[in-house]
Amino acid sequence: MKIDIIKILISLLIVTSTIALGDNKPIVSSQDYLIKNKDLGIRINKWHIVDYYSHSGSHSWWCGPEDANKPEDDYIYYYDSYLESLPLNFDTSTDSITLSFWYDIDTSNDYNGGDTCYLYIESDQQAPIIIWGYDSPYDSNGWTKATIDLSEYRGHTNFRMRFYFSADMDSLVDDGWNIDDVVIKSTYVDVDLISPVEFNVWLPEGWTQMPSYSDNNDWHKYIYGNDSVARRYNVPPEQNSIDELISPIKSAADFTKLYLSYWTDFNAYNPSPYNTYGKVLGSTDGGDHWNYFINQYQDDFKGNETFEITSWAAGEENIRIKWLLEQDEPDDVLWWLLDSIHIYGDMTRYDFKDDVEHGENGWYVYPESAVEMSSIGQIKALLK
């Protein structure tokens, strides 16, 4: 048995290699550091999902023996394992990229400093490099959130992150390393949901009006100086009229802030008290219900308007805006003009999001098989 192990070690010395990094820390792969030997039957550390300890939900990643079944079980000494994300491509136009994750680390028993928890990143444009980590002895004292700015990697392709856990040859072990709620998000600032509408054509694509145009008392295109605007005009006069100009349905699901701006000229020629209004309303169900009040006009007003609509519109999938004129008497409002209608804001897109409640999707785990893999360190220990 000992002779066979020596042969294995000799072969490993021939094929084993590491990648030197800027800080002289090695990053290893299952081919570099692990060998197959079904006969040894040694317990090993492996990143795997546990259902008895988590930051949120009921699951988290833990690096330790797969036959452990309680939070008090310790990791195994003399073993390396890592958890690597599937490759990602980052947009060049993003304003910021942020990685966050929750971790619970306890390597406090290893006072010699040989057990390490590192986070590597690499891409087509970036060689492997450590961007976060701790050497033993370390204790996070429970779940702690890490937030890392990845903005310098915008535009990178095949970007991968690798959570790498290494335990040295001594038997000073502890609870080890748990990870949960891993998120990479890209943030964009001043993104158009509806680009400025100048009403050069009637109706702009996706817009609707009620009732349909029949005369100037309905919403229509109007040349105002050198510009084209939307106009509702009181000629010929109408009584008890309702006229609506309605935006397209848009999804704001990725938006975290949202604003509505436009230019308007509301001319209240002879408004009946409390009966004639120009209203701006919002909907989150595509226009079935108009539950959100944005603004109201009854007196003369001319100028630019901007309203934050984040509280009800951000994160919704079917938002719509309506400009509604309700008029009792035929000479209440002479005209209402609209132009440069613009909906914009800040948007967040999730490049990677894992709450560890849906299996191992999105990750590679090394070593791939805990049954058939054994570490060099443990083989050396057998030779003592």
Buried (B, 14 or more C-beta within 10 A) or exposed (E): EEEEBEEBBEEBEEEBEEBEBEEEBBBBBBEBBBBEBEEBEBBBBBBBBBEEBBBEEEBBBBBBBBEBEEEEBBBBBBBBBBBBBEBBEBEEEBBBBBBEBBBBBBBBBBEEEBBBBBBBBBBEEBEBBBBBBBBBBBBBEEBEEBEBEBEEBBBBEEBBBBBBBBBBBBEBBBBBBBBBBBBBBBBBEEBEBBEBBBBEEBBBEEBBBEEEEEEBBBBBBBEBEEBBBBBBBBEEEBEEBEBBBBBBBBEBEBBBBBBBBBBBBBBBEEBBEEEBBBBBBBBBBEBEEBEBEBBEBBEEBEEEBEBEBBEBBBBBEBBBBBBBBBBBBBBBBBBBBBBBBBBBBBBBBEBBEBBBBEEBEBBBBBBEBBEBBBBBBBBEBEEE
